Every structure is written in structure tokens, then in C-alpha cells.
Amino acid sequence: KGAFFDLAGKYQGGARLYCPGSLSETQKQAVEDAAREVHRGLDLRDYSRSDFIVSRRGIYFLEVNTLPTFIPESAFARSLEAIGSSVGQFIGHVVNLARERS
């Protein structure tokens, strides 16, 4: 809503988040492939969240986050919601993965 995507925009509802976004199938697949490649390339284990900019000139990787925020306004929580899951279900899944390794 403001000129910049700042702390208030990110965590206090000061920005509009479209989830799922309006990517074409080709863009969506390219972002998924790139996120998977980053995750594997950094030898991450159970999950990560990668941020990208998608523009007319291409898709640009920004950063990977291995401990995203779980508050309801967060992109991570909204992403889980968009696929029919919840933060509680996700945490249960990660706990089960850890139990399987022990």
C-alpha cells in the first residue's frame, strides 16, 4: 500500500499479497524448478522458501529462507493456505520427518 515493501507491509498487513499469484504455467514451472535447484544446491533438508522477482526480462532469484515466519499474514502461511494446508499441519509434517530420521 505504501511506496516500499517495508516491515509494516511485510508483517503488519500493509501490503496486498496475491496467493496464488498470476504466473503463467511456464513461469510457475520455471520458478518451481529454480527454487528446487537452490534448495538442493545449498544442501537444505526438509523445506525452504525462495524469493524471486518475475519480470518481462526474466526470473531473478533474490534469497532463500530456511526459517520463514509463520504468522498468519506471512507469505509462507498464505502459501500453505493456497495449497489447502495450514501452519499446524506443516509443522506436524516437519516433526514427523525428523522422527523418521531418529
Buried (B, 14 or more C-beta within 10 A) or exposed (E): EEEEEEEEBBEEEBBEEEEEEEBEEEBBEBBEEBBEEBBEEEEEEEBBBBEBEBEEEEBEBEEBBEEBBEEEBBBBBBBBEEEEEEBEEBEEEEEEEEEEEE
